Amino acid sequence: MQSQELKKYKLPEKPGVYFFLKGKDILYIGKATSLKDRTKSYFSKDLINTRGPLILDMVFKADGLKWQETETVLEALILEANLIKKHQPYYNTKEKDDKSFNYVCITRDEMSKVLIIRGRNLEQKNYAKVFGPFPNGGQLKEALRLIRKIFPFLDEKSKVKGTHEFYKQIKLVPEQKEILFQNIKNIKLLFEGKKKSILKNLEKEMKSYAKEHSFEKAGEIKRQIFALQHIQDVSLIKEERVHPRLVEEGAGGGGPKKNHHLALKGTPPQKGGDENSPFRIEAYDIAHMSGQNMVGVMVVLEDGEIAKNEYRKFIIKGFTSSNDVGALSEVLTRRFKHSEWAMPDLIVVDGSTAQVNAAKKILKEYNLNIPISAVVKDDRHKAKMILFEKFQKNSLGPWKGVSQTLGNLSETSLKKQILLANSEAHRFAITYYRQKSRKNMLK
């Protein structure tokens, strides 16, 4: 499909879902804040850098385009998931393993909860209702925040006593069981794409409460109707960008990998990377005793939360004596040979300039532009400062001179995530080292 062909479709500048076609077959489904602008982006000169060879191949093979408008970006997000599940387009499902997608699950508990579950964990529990797949985890979380303001519900954190009371105060948890049941019903309808049915039901409820002189309940229903009709999904609009992707160089696929991150050297990392992924921090650490039983680990934080399913262990093969910097280089080299693993938005190493330089060298070999930070320790192995690549050393106090933020992530939050990732990497490395040492002793 050529860019000049796009003009004949006269796509609107409205939110919705678009379909790239080959004949009657659907090749790819996507959502858009502006259907016109979003589809136009597929014909940019740097498509291979911004979207990758798979999407480039899809556009080349496509010979038609259809779309379906929605009133809001939130509805486009939900419609996209429903249509991907229904049609299973090749370039959607090929792009990412089903197990990596996110799903909205409603539990079978007496007090039903609404959860976001990774595809790989779906079979671990039998849920009352499952919606998805949703390609973009960050947008899905934001969508649920919007929905929860209209229809308060319970999640995993709601069962924590202090959190539950706080959620009640800010009206994110329903006051009564009956209200929860009704909200869950409406959430199901919303994810089934039946907003009109919800509005019709709410109108009936409001009139019924008014007739009974239950004006407080009628007022709450009126608020929900207004909120549904005026969904403020600005946050979802900000999330929708053409994010860079991993690009293979060389027809044989054996060449180095390139990831064109939006982050610039010498600045705090900007939220970017794969549009289907949350903000990902990878932290690395090495553990050994005088060079014996040397191991390395990689731990992952996704949007500030520990993602244990993404952890990786490495038995160091290239060194038999103490060499933490060399071992780190080996771990990173082996890690970046796995182009099928999600790319990090930030790398955290334990150490100082030597570790940062080692990481930079490996990234350069793979043509990767990923920001690096190092957690520098004192004599008691306590964090005393954070070092950014080509960035002045900053104490664990205020970050002077750093004014940028990561989307909604403040510098304080970023600092906490770096320290958490570093601490978790150290814990995981020590645990793995001990396991390996015990195993070798029994041989």
Stockholm file with secondary structure:
# STOCKHOLM 1.0

chainA/1-443         MQSQELKKYKLPEKPGVYFFLKGKDILYIGKATSLKDRTKSYFSKDLINTRGPLILDMVFKADGLKWQETETVLEALILEANLIKKHQPYYNTKEKDDKSFNYVCITRDEMSKVLIIRGRNLEQKNYAKVFGPFPNGGQLKEALRLIRKIFPFLDEKSKVKGTHEFYKQIKLVPEQKEILFQNIKNIKLLFEGKKKSILKNLEKEMKSYAKEHSFEKAGEIKRQIFALQHIQDVSLIKEERVHPRLVEEGAGGGGPKKNHHLALKGTPPQKGGDENSPFRIEAYDIAHMSGQNMVGVMVVLEDGEIAKNEYRKFIIKGFTSSNDVGALSEVLTRRFKHSEWAMPDLIVVDGSTAQVNAAKKILKEYNLNIPISAVVKDDRHKAKMILFEKFQKNSLGPWKGVSQTLGNLSETSLKKQILLANSEAHRFAITYYRQKSRKNMLK
#=GR chainA/1-443 SS CCHHHHGGGCCCSSCEEEEEEETTEEEEEEEESSHHHHHHGGGSTTHHHHTCHHHHHHHHHCCEEEEEECSSHHHHHHHHHHHHHHHCCHHHHTTSCGGGSEEEEECCSSSCBEEEEEGGGGGGSCCSEEEEEESCHHHHHHHHHHHHHHSCCBCGGGGSHHHHHHHHHTTCSCSSHHHHHHHHHHHHHHHTTCHHHHHHHHHHHHHHHHHTTCHHHHHHHHHHHHHHHTCCCHHHHHHCCCCCCEEECSTTSCSCEEECCSCCTTSCCCSCSCTTSCCEEEEEEEEEETTEEEEEEEEEEETTEECGGGCEEEECCSCSSCCHHHHHHHHHHHHTTCTTSCCCSEEEEESSHHHHHHHHHHHHHTTBCCCEEEEEECTTSCEEEEEETTSCCEESSCCTTCCCCBTTBCHHHHHHHHHHHHHHHHHHHHHHHHHHHHHHHTC
#=GC SS_cons         CCHHHHGGGCCCSSCEEEEEEETTEEEEEEEESSHHHHHHGGGSTTHHHHTCHHHHHHHHHCCEEEEEECSSHHHHHHHHHHHHHHHCCHHHHTTSCGGGSEEEEECCSSSCBEEEEEGGGGGGSCCSEEEEEESCHHHHHHHHHHHHHHSCCBCGGGGSHHHHHHHHHTTCSCSSHHHHHHHHHHHHHHHTTCHHHHHHHHHHHHHHHHHTTCHHHHHHHHHHHHHHHTCCCHHHHHHCCCCCCEEECSTTSCSCEEECCSCCTTSCCCSCSCTTSCCEEEEEEEEEETTEEEEEEEEEEETTEECGGGCEEEECCSCSSCCHHHHHHHHHHHHTTCTTSCCCSEEEEESSHHHHHHHHHHHHHTTBCCCEEEEEECTTSCEEEEEETTSCCEESSCCTTCCCCBTTBCHHHHHHHHHHHHHHHHHHHHHHHHHHHHHHHTC
//
